[in-house]
Amino acid sequence: MYLFNKIKGVFKIQSSLLIILSIILLIPLVICFLEGESSDLYFSFLWPSFISLVLGIGIFLGTKNEKVEISLSLSMIICAIAWILISIIGALPFNFALKKSFIDAFFEAVSGFTTTGITVFEGLDFMPLSIIFWRSLIQWVGGLGILTFFLFVTFSGESDIWQLFSAEGHKINSTRPVPNVFQTVKILWAIYTGLTLLEMILLKLLGLSIFDALTHSMTSLSTGGFSRYDASISYFYQAGYSHYKQIEYVIALFMLFGGMNFLIHYKVIFDTPKYLYTDMETRNYFKIILVFTGLILFSIFLININFFKQFEEVFRKTLFQVISVITTTGFGTEDIGSDFFPAFSKQLFLILMVIGGSVGSTSGGIKIMRISILMQLFKREIKKLYMPSKAVSPVVISETTVSYQEIYRVAGLFFGWLVIIFVGAGITALFSDLDAFQSISGMASAMGNIGPFYFSVSKMSSLSPIIKLTYIFGMLAGRLEILPIVVLFSYKAWKE
């Protein structure tokens, strides 16, 4: 009976999410109306909205008398179920409008909400704009986290709702700008919305249509990487936009913002810009971008005899792709698998996929903070070789001692990352004709929520459903930092 009541309590939270999702599904109808799209496209959003609303109200009526005490493990279960449930409903417009298989539609929805950006859809240039907008909208909503968005809309109290706020893992750091969780969510979403609008205005001034400016702003700040065009950001050069260089620099800048901890944005806006260089993770973030850009430029210099004649172009494309990969956005002005980038560069990009952006950002990856902790742990082990046996040598980050509990957690997550990437790569190689490097790049892209990989979109579309399901698991595990997905399948977690 206790387990049954707990299940009802878990789904009580989901009812609110489904009701809000039913409203969000109506937003693309504005695009349908403005573009004069067919009635079939209207119903491609109306039916999922109706299904979400009925499910939400039905679950609410069946669980309204349940009291939910949100423990850490329960918050993770709620979080995992929410992301899966929302992705299933969010897949229906792709299924209805594009007549895609449910596996492909579900894959695209998960890729959108987790801001991964891997797509199994081709012919984006000719897709209905309402579907293109839906792809952008789900990435924008998923950027700071589905639960943080719904908490912003549906809750105003503190209590134990904070457990849900922190359950989404790396997107929100444990530190809050203000004590009240609702105010914290409001502040973060206000900054997120403000930066999105600012980018949209800049892109519009550079010649983009309002639709292109809006959708690309939504998917660059969210570090999602879905574009309206198959050619991604290189489309603006190919289509002859006079300000294509400035467009690329603006998008790169806002991807850079998306990869930063949003609490740093808050401190810079309301306190002082010094946090851009005094915060250890932000400082390392900029250092990694500069170092990897320099290394890739040097590798291109070794093979390109016209390097200095084409320096601005090479620099712009290299910087853009480094920022795109480390922030796990996945936009492209040059395919990272093309001959433009030497083999050494491709290996560096793979490293950036795993590193990812900052804690508290919209980026995926392991996170720079955790990489920094592991590096300090490695340095400490070297120091201990020549220090007295009884000497105390803590791991210190930003003049703060990292607890052993946090070190164990980071090490465990890192190990889990590697295990899932290599198991997923093995499954990819087993059920496809991709080579080892391509298989690893595909799973690393899914797990890192990044998008680019070292084979074509058409190849991704043709992969076995087994591989696609593996990547779906990887995208969800990477976005939620493994633990909620693992806890979901733990009987002990449900019983406690």
N, C-alpha and C positions, 0 to 999 in steps of 0.2 A: 504493500500500500504506500509506503514511504517513497519507494522508487517511482511509482505511478504519479504521486503528487509532485515529485521533483520534475518529472517529464512535463507535466501540465504547467508547472511554474516556468520552465524553460521556454515553452511555447507561448506563454502569456506575453513575454517580452517581444517575441516575433510578431505578434498581432499588430503592435504599433508600427513596426517596420513595414509590414505588408500594406497597411492602410496608407502610410506616407508614400510608399513605392507606387501605389495605384494612382496617386496624384501626379507624381513625377512622370509617369508614363503618358500623361495627357499633354505634357509640354511640347513634344514633337508635333502635336496636332497643329500648333501655330505655324510650323514650317509647311506642313501639308496644305494648310489654307493659303498661305502666302504664295506657295509655288503652284497652286492649283493641281495638286496630285490626285490620283485616282482614289475612289472610295475604298478600294482594297487596302490601300496604305493607311487610311483612317482606321479601318477595322484591325489592322495589324498592331495598332497601339490600344484601341478601345477594348478588344477582347482580353489581352493581358492585364489591362487596368481593371477590368471587371473581375477577372479571376483573382487578382491580388486583393481587391477590395472584399470580395465574398469570403476568401480564405481568412483575411484579417479579421473581419467582423465575426465570422464563425468561430475562430480560435478565441477571440476576445470574450464572446458570450459563454463559451465553454470553460473559460479559465478566470473570469472576472473576480471570483471570490477567493482565488488562490493568493496566498502571501508568499512572496519570493524573497528569501534572504540570500543575497548574492555573495557567495564566497569566491575566492580566486579561481578554484577549479571550475565552479559553475559559470563564472563569467567567461572562461575560455570555451566552455561547451556552447554557451549562448552565442559567443562570437563566431565560432566555427560554423554552427548551424545557420546563423544569419547570413554569412557570406555565401554559403552553398544555396540556401533558399532564394536569396535575392538574385543570385546569378541564374538560377533556373527560370525564374519569372522574367528576368531581364533578357533571357535568350529568345523568348517567344516572338518578339517583333522580327528578329532575323529569320526565325523558322517560318513565320507566316508570310512575311513580305518577300523574302528572297528564295523561298522554297528550299532552304538549306536543310540538310539532315540535322536532327536534334543534337548530335554529337558536335558537329561543326558550329552550330548556333550557340551551344553551351560553352564550347571552347572560346568563341569570340567574346561572349559575355564575361566569362571568368577573366580573360585577358584584358578586357576593358575595365572591369571593376577593380582588379588588382593592379591596374596601370602597368601591366606587362608590355602590351603593345604587339605581341606576336599575333599575326593575322593569318587566317586560312581563307580569306576572301580576296579575290582578284577582280579587276574591273571597277575599282573604286571611283574612277573618273565618271563613270556612267551610272552609278547607283543613285537611287532617289535621295534627295537632300535630307529628307526626314530621317532616313536610316543613317546617313553620315552624321547628322546632328546627334542622334541617339548614341552612336559610338563615342562621340566626343563628350556627351553629357555623362555617361556612365563612368568615363575616366575621371572627369572633374569631380563627381560625387565621391568616387573611390580614392581620390588623391590624399585627402587628410584622413580618410577612413569612413566606411559606411556607418559604423556605430557613432562616431563623433558627429556626423551629419544628422543622424536621427535623434541623438541626444540633444543637439542644438534645437531641433524642431519640437521635440516632444517632452523634454524634461526641464525643470527649473530648480530642482532641489539638489542638495549635496548628498546626504546619506551614503549608501553603499553603491550608488550609481557610478562612482569613480572607478569601481572595479571594471565596469564595462569600458570606460574611457581608456584605461590602461591595458585592457586585454588585447587591443589591436597591435600591441608591440611597438615596433620601432617608429611608427608614425608619430607617436606622442611620447616625449620623454617623461620621466616620473616627476620632474620639476614642473611646477605650474607658475605662470606669471602672476596670478592672483590666487588667494586661498580657495575661492569658490569654484567648483568644477564647471558650473554653467557659465560663469563669467569667463573662465579660461577658454571654453569652447567658442563663446561669442567672439573673443579677441582673436583667436586663431583663424576663425572663418572670416572675420572682417578683414584681416590682413590678406588672406588668401583671395577673397573676392576683389579687394582693392587692387592687388597686383594683377589679377586677371583682366580687370577693366583697363588698367593702365597699359598693359601690353596690347590689348585690343585697339585702343586709341592710336598707339604708335604704329601698329601694323596697318591700320586704316589710312593714316597719314602717308604711309609709304606705298599706297596704291592698291592694297588688297580690298576685296569686297567686304562688306560688313560680315557676311556669312563666313568667309575664309578667315577673316581677322578674329572672329569670335571662336570658331572651332579650333583654330591653331593655338589661340591663347589658352583655351581650356585644356588642351592636351600637351602643352609645353610646360606650364606651371605645375600641372599635376604629374609631370614627368611620365606621361603615358605613351605618347608617340604615335597615336592614331592620326593619320592625315586624310584629307579628302582625296588625295591623289596617290596613284600607285608609285609615282616617282618621289614621293615624300617631299621634302623641302627643296630638292633640286628642280622640282616642277617650275618654280618661279624663275629660275634661270632659263630653263628650256622653253618656257612660254614667252620669254622676252620682256619680263618685267624690268623696267629701267633701274629700279632701286633694289635689285635682287640681293646685292651684297649687304646693304643695310638691313634688309629683311632677315638675312641669315644671322647677322650680328645681334639683332634685337631678340630673335628667338633663342640664340645661344645665351644671351644675358638672362632671360627669364627661366631657361632650363637651369642655369647656374643658381638662380634664386630658389627654384624648386628643390634643388639638392642640398640646400642649407637648412639647418634646424630653424623652424619657424619661431622658436623662442628667441633666437638671435635677431630675427627680423623685428620682433617686439622690442627687444632691448635697444637696437639701433634706432628705431623710430621714436621711442618714448624716453630714451636715456642718452646714449652717446654712441657714435660710430666706432669707438675704440674696441668694441667687442668683436669686430671683424678681424682684428689681429691679436687680441688678448685671449680670446677663447681658443683653447688648444685644438679642438676638433675642426673648427672653422679654418684656423691657420694651416693645419695639415691638409685640409680639403683643397685650399688654394695651392699649396706646395705640390701636391700630387698632380694637379692639373698642369702646373707649369713644368714639372719634371717630365711627365709622360708626353706632353706636347713637344718638349725639346728633344726627347729620345726618338720620337716618331719622325720629327723633322729631320734629324740627323740620319736616320735610316733611309729616308726618301732622298736626301742629299747624296748618299752613296751610290744611288742607282739612276738619278735623274740629272742629266747633263745640263738641262735648262732650269735647274733649281732656282738660281738667282733671278733669271728673267721672269719666272712664274712665281716669285716668292710670295706675293700677296695672296694669290689663289691657293697655293700650297698651304700657307699659314692658316688661311681662313677655313679651308676644308679640314685641316688637321685639328685645329682648335675646336671647331664645331663638333667633330666626331668624338674627340676626347671628352668634351663636356656632355655630349649626348649619351655616351657609354657610361661614364662614371655616375651620372645622375640617373641612369637606367631609363632614359626617355626613349631612345631608339630612333629619333628622327635621323634622316640621312641627307647629306648633300653629296656624299660619295659613298658607295657601297664598301663597307669595311672588308668585304671579301674580294674586292676587285684588285687588279694589278697595280692600281694607284698606290696601295699600301703594301710594302714588302712583307715577307713572312714574319720578320721580327716584330713588325707593327701589329700583325694579327695576334701574336702571342701576348703583346702588351694589352691589347683590347680585351683579351680573355681574362687577364688579371683584373682589369678595371671592372669587368662584369661582376666578378666575385666581390670586389671591395665595396662598390656602391657608394652612396652619398652619406650624409650625416644622420645621426639619430635625431628623430623629431622632424625629419623632412618628408617630402612625398616620394623619395627615392626608395628603390629596393636595395638588394645586396646585403652583405654581412654588416656593413656600416664601418665608417672610419674610426669611430670611437672604440669599437671592439677590436679592430685590427691594431689600434694603438695599444690597447691593453695587452694583447697577445705579444706585441713587439717588446713592451716593457717587461713582460714575464720572461721572455727569451733572454733579454739583457740581464735580468736578475739572476737567472740560472748560470750565466757565464760568470757574473761577479762572484757568485757563491763558491766558485772553484778556487778562488784565491783569497777569500775572506775567512776569518776564524769560524769554526763550526757553530759556535753559539751566537754569532752575529745575527741581528735581525735586519732583514732587507725587504721591506714591503714594496709592493707595486704602487707607484705614485703617479697619478694623472692630474695635471693642473693643480699641483700642490695639495691634492687630496688622496689619502690612502684608499686604494681599492680593496674592498673586503674580500675575504676568501670565498664567501658565498657568491659574489658577483664574478670572480675569476672562474670558479667552477661552472657557473652558468654560461659564461662566454665560451669557455673551452668546450662545454657540452654542445652548445648551439653550433659552433664551428665544426665539430666532429659530425653532428647531424647533417649539416649542410653538405659536407664532403660525401657522406654515405649516400644521401639522396641523389646528388649529382651523378655519382659513379654508377649507382644502381639504375637510375634513369637512362644514363648513357648506354649501359649494357642492354637494357630493354630496347632502346632505339636501334642499336646495332643488330640485335637479334631479329627484330621484325622489319628491318629495312635493308637497303643496300648502301646506306651511308657509311663512310669510313669512321675510324675512331675519333679523329679530330672533329669532324662534323657532328658526330653523335654527342660528344662532350659539349660542343658549343650550343647545340639545341637545348640540352637539359640545363646547362648553366644559364642560358637565356631565360628559360622558364622559371627556374629557381631564383634567379636574381631579379625577376620582374623587369627585364630589360627590353626584349624585342628582337634585336639583330642576331643573326646566326650565320654560319658559314655554308649555307645552301639556300636555294631559291624558295620564294613563297609558294610557287606552284608545286614544288617538292613537298613542302610542309602540308599543303592541302591534300596531297595524295597519300600521306602516311597512314598506316594502319590505325584504326580506332583504339587499339591497345596503346599505341604510342601517344595518341592524343589524350587519352584518359590519364596516362602517366604524366604528361605535361600539365594537365589540369590540376592534378594532385600537387605537382611541383610549384605551380603558380600560387596556389592557395597556401601551401606550406611556407613558401618564401615570403609571401605577403604577411602571413600571420606569425612568422618566425617559429614554425614547426610545432611548438608546444600545444596550441589550441587544437590542431588537427590530430595530434597524438592523443591528447586528453579525451577528445571526442570518442575515440575507440577504446577507452580504458573503462572497464566495468567498475573498477574501484573508485574512479572519479565520480561516476554516477551514483554509487552507493553511499559515499561519505556525506 
